[in-house]
Structure formats: C-alpha cells, structure tokens
Amino acid sequence: MMTVFICLTGENWNAIMLLFANKFGHGYCLYFISIIIVGHMMLLNIFLAILLKYIEEESDATENNKMKEADYIAIEGVNSIFNIGGDNAIGKEELKETIKDVNIEGVY
C-alpha cells in the first residue's frame, strides 16, 4: 500500500521500480507504469469532480440571487402600479417585512 502511495505522489517511484525489477524481474516495470497511469487518472477525476461541484454550487447560488432580485423588482412594480400618486408607496424594508409576514414560500 505504501508503494502505491509513493507511486501516486511521484516521489522517487522509479528507484523503487528498479529495486523490484532487479529482485523479481522486469515484468514489474509494467506493473509500476500501470499503477502510475491508472492512479493519476483516478486522482485527476477526483479533482475535477470536486472542482465541478464547487462551480455548480456557485452558479446555483448566483441564479437564486438573480431570481430574488427579479421577484423584488416585480413586486416593486406592482406596488408602484397600485400607488399611482406615490404617497402611499411602501419602502423596501417594509416591503421585505410584509413578504416575510405573509410567509410566501420561495420569496426571501
């Protein structure tokens, strides 16, 4: 197990391969090369999966913020239609509190 870890980190794996090749035969060279190729592919896939998950979470958060802004603009537009003179218009904070009081799902 330690040998596989050393091969995957790339730390002096060729010296270990030569020790095995001298002791057990040159067939072990293929074993070490296959460990390196398959192991690096696995590590690359793990790294890319973590990276893509992070990018997906960031894009979802940005999309949700855009939706909240669009909802607020739509509600503000309705507020301005019903309060034509603007005397009875409510402020942004009061509008947010009203939405929270009504407990509409998906809005704030």
Stockholm file with secondary structure:
# STOCKHOLM 1.0

chainA/1-108         MMTVFICLTGENWNAIMLLFANKFGHGYCLYFISIIIVGHMMLLNIFLAILLKYIEEESDATENNKMKEADYIAIEGVNSIFNIGGDNAIGKEELKETIKDVNIEGVY
#=GR chainA/1-108 SS CHHHHHHHHTSSHHHHHHHHHHHHCTHHHHHHHHHHHHHHHHHHHHHHHHHHHHHHHHHHHHHHHHHHHHHHHHHHHHHHHHCSSSTTCCCHHHHHHHHHHHTCTTCC
#=GC SS_cons         CHHHHHHHHTSSHHHHHHHHHHHHCTHHHHHHHHHHHHHHHHHHHHHHHHHHHHHHHHHHHHHHHHHHHHHHHHHHHHHHHHCSSSTTCCCHHHHHHHHHHHTCTTCC
//
